[in-house]
Amino acid sequence: MKILFAGTPRFAAQHLSGLLSHARRHGDSDNIEIVGVITQPDKPGKRGKSPVPSETKRVAQQHQIPVIQPEKLTAEHLRPFNADLLIVVAYGQILKPDVLRLPAYGCINVHGSLLPRWRGAAPIQRAILAGDEQTGICVIQMDQGLDTGSILATRSIPLENADTTASLSDKLSELGIAGLIEVCNKIHLGLTEPVVQSEEGTCYAHKISKEEANMDWDASSITVGRSIRAFYPDPVCYTFLGSMRVKLLKASMSHPDGIQSAPGKVLEVSKRGVDVACGTGSILLEQVQLPIGKGSVLTGADILNARSELIFAGVTFTRLAAEI
């Protein structure tokens, strides 16, 4: 079965790599043949550097697979490949009806949630922010709606308290690869059993904005912790110490409640980290990054040893930078 793969970020690249590994292991007996890859145009490099290709493009190039990068994907881009199926994973474009109809078996998509919960652009981050206890992936037959297609396969896992978007994405990509292989085999054999999505429990995972990552210390320590985990590795939570922007990379619960102090105030700095008061309770910042020196990631021990003049008990983190 000739397959086109459309995807862009790391999550998509992992799926492409998984499909290619599966095809190599099974040789001629496999029904997965990736004939081309579609990905977003290269991003402009920083400070005038060369354009940066997507991670999916890099995987395709490593395997000598033809790559196209249209600004807007149309059916005409697909025709030369004569593909039977289009697989879409975090591609970044809404597909037009003529694209959805062109492949003999249509288009299927791996979505990083248990649909119909968290339809939309940022399901992994939104699940962490909401404190969901369970998440997973769905492989769906794409239609013209936003993640509304019939479900072809689903797999679930518990969402752990320590999961970040980075760690959870890796777990879900493993589930997604297995789900894709299962569905491709069923399509090849004509054994798919699409299940129409329920509209009960529908909610939308709106795109993450950088402003959301500006830490609100008035929130509870539980919410602050979820935010730090949800926005790692991108866009990364941040706060201000005076005029200095501080990135918050890793944290754990310190006191869930009972703290009587101004939100954002540093209560203690220890080798374990920086204990900061929240609207309710406090959070222990285990890794932060300052925009000075080489911008190294700092632990509590690092701060005590080299940056104790900047971060110490009594200083306060804020949402706005102080004017110099």
MODAVEN-V765242 format. One record per residue. N is the residue number from 1. RES is the residue in one letter. PSI is psi as a letter, one per 30 degrees, with the letter a starting at -180 (NA if undefined). NEAR is the number of other ideal C-beta (glycine too) atoms within 10 Angstrom. D_CENTER is the distance of its C-alpha to the mean C-alpha in Angstrom with 1 decimal. Layout:
# MODAVEN-V765242
n | res | psi | near | d_center
N | RES | PSI | NEAR | D_CENTER
N | RES | PSI | NEAR | D_CENTER
This chain:
# MODAVEN-V765242
n | res | psi | near | d_center
1 | M | k | 16 | 29.2
2 | K | k | 16 | 27.9
3 | I | k | 25 | 24.2
4 | L | k | 24 | 22.3
5 | F | k | 29 | 18.6
6 | A | k | 27 | 16.4
7 | G | l | 29 | 13.0
8 | T | d | 23 | 11.6
9 | P | a | 18 | 8.6
10 | R | e | 18 | 8.5
11 | F | e | 21 | 7.0
12 | A | e | 28 | 10.1
13 | A | e | 23 | 12.3
14 | Q | e | 23 | 12.1
15 | H | e | 26 | 13.4
16 | L | e | 27 | 16.0
17 | S | e | 18 | 17.2
18 | G | e | 17 | 17.5
19 | L | e | 22 | 19.6
20 | L | e | 18 | 21.7
21 | S | e | 11 | 22.4
22 | H | e | 16 | 23.5
23 | A | e | 18 | 25.7
24 | R | e | 10 | 27.3
25 | R | e | 9 | 28.1
26 | H | f | 12 | 29.8
27 | G | b | 7 | 31.5
28 | D | f | 4 | 33.8
29 | S | f | 6 | 33.2
30 | D | l | 17 | 29.6
31 | N | g | 17 | 28.9
32 | I | j | 20 | 25.8
33 | E | j | 12 | 26.6
34 | I | j | 19 | 24.0
35 | V | f | 16 | 26.2
36 | G | l | 21 | 23.9
37 | V | k | 25 | 20.4
38 | I | k | 27 | 19.2
39 | T | l | 27 | 16.7
40 | Q | l | 22 | 16.4
41 | P | l | 13 | 19.2
42 | D | k | 13 | 19.0
43 | K | k | 11 | 17.9
44 | P | k | 11 | 20.9
45 | G | l | 10 | 21.3
46 | K | k | 7 | 21.9
47 | R | h | 5 | 25.6
48 | G | g | 6 | 26.9
49 | K | l | 8 | 25.5
50 | S | k | 8 | 24.9
51 | P | k | 9 | 22.1
52 | V | k | 13 | 18.9
53 | P | l | 18 | 17.9
54 | S | l | 25 | 14.4
55 | E | e | 19 | 13.5
56 | T | e | 29 | 14.4
57 | K | e | 24 | 17.7
58 | R | e | 14 | 18.4
59 | V | e | 23 | 18.2
60 | A | e | 26 | 20.5
61 | Q | e | 13 | 22.9
62 | Q | f | 10 | 23.2
63 | H | g | 13 | 24.4
64 | Q | h | 6 | 26.6
65 | I | k | 16 | 24.9
66 | P | k | 14 | 25.7
67 | V | k | 17 | 23.0
68 | I | k | 17 | 23.2
69 | Q | i | 16 | 21.3
70 | P | k | 14 | 22.8
71 | E | e | 7 | 22.2
72 | K | j | 8 | 22.6
73 | L | k | 21 | 22.6
74 | T | l | 13 | 26.0
75 | A | e | 15 | 27.9
76 | E | f | 11 | 30.0
77 | H | f | 17 | 27.3
78 | L | e | 22 | 26.9
79 | R | e | 10 | 30.7
80 | P | f | 11 | 31.6
81 | F | f | 18 | 29.3
82 | N | h | 12 | 31.1
83 | A | l | 22 | 28.1
84 | D | f | 19 | 28.4
85 | L | k | 21 | 24.7
86 | L | k | 26 | 21.6
87 | I | k | 28 | 18.2
88 | V | k | 25 | 15.2
89 | V | j | 28 | 11.6
90 | A | h | 25 | 9.2
91 | Y | e | 22 | 12.4
92 | G | g | 14 | 12.4
93 | Q | k | 15 | 15.9
94 | I | k | 10 | 17.9
95 | L | k | 21 | 20.3
96 | K | l | 14 | 24.0
97 | P | e | 10 | 26.4
98 | D | f | 11 | 28.3
99 | V | e | 23 | 25.2
100 | L | e | 18 | 24.4
101 | R | f | 11 | 28.1
102 | L | e | 21 | 28.8
103 | P | k | 21 | 27.7
104 | A | e | 11 | 30.2
105 | Y | g | 18 | 27.6
106 | G | a | 17 | 25.4
107 | C | k | 22 | 21.6
108 | I | l | 25 | 19.2
109 | N | k | 24 | 15.4
110 | V | k | 25 | 12.9
111 | H | k | 26 | 10.9
112 | G | h | 28 | 8.6
113 | S | l | 24 | 11.2
114 | L | i | 21 | 14.9
115 | L | k | 23 | 16.3
116 | P | g | 18 | 17.9
117 | R | k | 21 | 15.9
118 | W | h | 26 | 12.9
119 | R | k | 18 | 13.7
120 | G | a | 15 | 12.0
121 | A | f | 16 | 9.3
122 | A | h | 21 | 6.8
123 | P | e | 25 | 7.8
124 | I | e | 24 | 5.7
125 | Q | e | 28 | 6.5
126 | R | e | 22 | 9.8
127 | A | e | 27 | 10.8
128 | I | e | 24 | 10.7
129 | L | e | 19 | 12.6
130 | A | f | 16 | 15.0
131 | G | h | 12 | 15.8
132 | D | k | 16 | 15.5
133 | E | f | 10 | 17.5
134 | Q | k | 11 | 16.2
135 | T | a | 25 | 13.2
136 | G | a | 22 | 12.9
137 | I | l | 29 | 12.7
138 | C | k | 28 | 15.2
139 | V | k | 27 | 16.7
140 | I | l | 25 | 18.5
141 | Q | j | 19 | 21.3
142 | M | k | 20 | 20.3
143 | D | a | 17 | 22.6
144 | Q | f | 11 | 23.0
145 | G | l | 9 | 21.2
146 | L | j | 11 | 17.6
147 | D | h | 22 | 16.2
148 | T | f | 16 | 19.8
149 | G | l | 24 | 21.0
150 | S | k | 16 | 22.8
151 | I | k | 19 | 21.0
152 | L | f | 22 | 22.0
153 | A | k | 22 | 20.4
154 | T | k | 16 | 18.4
155 | R | k | 16 | 17.4
156 | S | l | 14 | 16.6
157 | I | l | 16 | 16.1
158 | P | k | 12 | 16.8
159 | L | j | 19 | 14.2
160 | E | l | 12 | 15.7
161 | N | f | 12 | 16.7
162 | A | f | 11 | 15.4
163 | D | k | 20 | 11.8
164 | T | l | 20 | 9.2
165 | T | e | 22 | 5.5
166 | A | e | 13 | 6.6
167 | S | e | 14 | 9.3
168 | L | e | 22 | 8.1
169 | S | e | 20 | 5.7
170 | D | e | 14 | 9.1
171 | K | e | 19 | 11.2
172 | L | f | 26 | 9.8
173 | S | e | 23 | 10.3
174 | E | e | 15 | 13.8
175 | L | e | 21 | 14.4
176 | G | e | 28 | 13.4
177 | I | e | 21 | 15.7
178 | A | e | 16 | 18.4
179 | G | e | 22 | 18.1
180 | L | e | 27 | 18.4
181 | I | e | 20 | 21.4
182 | E | e | 15 | 23.0
183 | V | e | 22 | 22.7
184 | C | e | 26 | 24.0
185 | N | e | 15 | 26.9
186 | K | e | 15 | 27.7
187 | I | e | 21 | 27.7
188 | H | e | 16 | 30.0
189 | L | f | 9 | 32.3
190 | G | h | 7 | 32.2
191 | L | g | 9 | 31.1
192 | T | k | 19 | 28.0
193 | E | i | 9 | 28.4
194 | P | k | 11 | 26.2
195 | V | k | 13 | 25.7
196 | V | k | 9 | 25.6
197 | Q | k | 20 | 23.0
198 | S | k | 10 | 24.5
199 | E | f | 8 | 24.2
200 | E | k | 7 | 24.7
201 | G | g | 11 | 21.8
202 | T | k | 14 | 19.9
203 | C | l | 14 | 17.5
204 | Y | k | 15 | 15.1
205 | A | i | 22 | 11.6
206 | H | l | 13 | 12.6
207 | K | k | 9 | 10.8
208 | I | k | 19 | 10.1
209 | S | l | 10 | 13.2
210 | K | e | 11 | 14.2
211 | E | e | 8 | 17.1
212 | E | f | 18 | 15.2
213 | A | f | 20 | 14.4
214 | N | j | 17 | 18.2
215 | M | k | 25 | 19.2
216 | D | j | 16 | 21.6
217 | W | f | 20 | 23.9
218 | D | f | 14 | 25.9
219 | A | l | 17 | 23.2
220 | S | l | 16 | 23.7
221 | S | e | 26 | 22.7
222 | I | e | 16 | 20.6
223 | T | e | 18 | 18.6
224 | V | e | 28 | 18.5
225 | G | e | 24 | 17.1
226 | R | e | 20 | 14.3
227 | S | e | 23 | 13.4
228 | I | e | 25 | 13.5
229 | R | e | 24 | 11.2
230 | A | e | 23 | 8.7
231 | F | g | 24 | 8.8
232 | Y | k | 23 | 8.8
233 | P | g | 12 | 8.4
234 | D | k | 12 | 8.0
235 | P | f | 16 | 10.2
236 | V | k | 14 | 11.9
237 | C | k | 23 | 14.6
238 | Y | l | 20 | 18.0
239 | T | l | 25 | 21.6
240 | F | k | 18 | 25.0
241 | L | j | 19 | 28.0
242 | G | b | 15 | 30.8
243 | S | f | 10 | 29.7
244 | M | k | 14 | 27.3
245 | R | k | 14 | 23.5
246 | V | k | 22 | 22.0
247 | K | k | 19 | 18.4
248 | L | j | 25 | 17.5
249 | L | e | 20 | 15.4
250 | K | k | 17 | 16.5
251 | A | l | 24 | 18.6
252 | S | l | 16 | 20.4
253 | M | k | 14 | 22.7
254 | S | d | 22 | 26.2
255 | H | j | 16 | 28.2
256 | P | f | 15 | 26.8
257 | D | l | 11 | 29.9
258 | G | f | 8 | 33.4
259 | I | k | 20 | 32.8
260 | Q | i | 5 | 35.2
261 | S | l | 14 | 34.0
262 | A | k | 10 | 32.6
263 | P | k | 23 | 28.8
264 | G | f | 21 | 27.3
265 | K | k | 18 | 30.4
266 | V | k | 20 | 30.2
267 | L | e | 16 | 32.2
268 | E | k | 16 | 32.4
269 | V | k | 21 | 31.2
270 | S | l | 13 | 31.5
271 | K | f | 11 | 30.5
272 | R | f | 15 | 27.8
273 | G | a | 23 | 26.2
274 | V | j | 30 | 26.7
275 | D | k | 21 | 27.5
276 | V | k | 30 | 26.8
277 | A | k | 23 | 28.2
278 | C | a | 27 | 26.1
279 | G | e | 16 | 27.5
280 | T | k | 18 | 27.9
281 | G | a | 19 | 28.0
282 | S | l | 25 | 26.5
283 | I | k | 30 | 23.5
284 | L | j | 21 | 23.9
285 | L | j | 30 | 21.9
286 | E | f | 18 | 21.8
287 | Q | k | 18 | 20.3
288 | V | l | 26 | 20.7
289 | Q | k | 16 | 21.1
290 | L | k | 20 | 24.0
291 | P | h | 10 | 24.7
292 | I | l | 10 | 28.0
293 | G | b | 9 | 29.3
294 | K | g | 5 | 26.8
295 | G | h | 10 | 23.9
296 | S | l | 10 | 23.6
297 | V | k | 13 | 21.5
298 | L | k | 25 | 24.1
299 | T | l | 17 | 24.8
300 | G | e | 21 | 27.5
301 | A | e | 13 | 30.1
302 | D | e | 16 | 29.2
303 | I | e | 22 | 29.8
304 | L | e | 16 | 33.0
305 | N | e | 11 | 34.2
306 | A | f | 12 | 33.4
307 | R | g | 16 | 32.0
308 | S | f | 11 | 34.1
309 | E | f | 7 | 35.7
310 | L | e | 15 | 32.5
311 | I | j | 22 | 30.8
312 | F | l | 14 | 33.3
313 | A | k | 12 | 34.3
314 | G | f | 8 | 35.1
315 | V | l | 15 | 32.9
316 | T | k | 17 | 30.5
317 | F | k | 23 | 27.0
318 | T | l | 15 | 26.7
319 | R | f | 15 | 24.5
320 | L | k | 9 | 26.8
321 | A | k | 13 | 28.1
322 | A | k | 10 | 31.8
323 | E | k | 6 | 34.0
324 | I | NA | 5 | 35.9
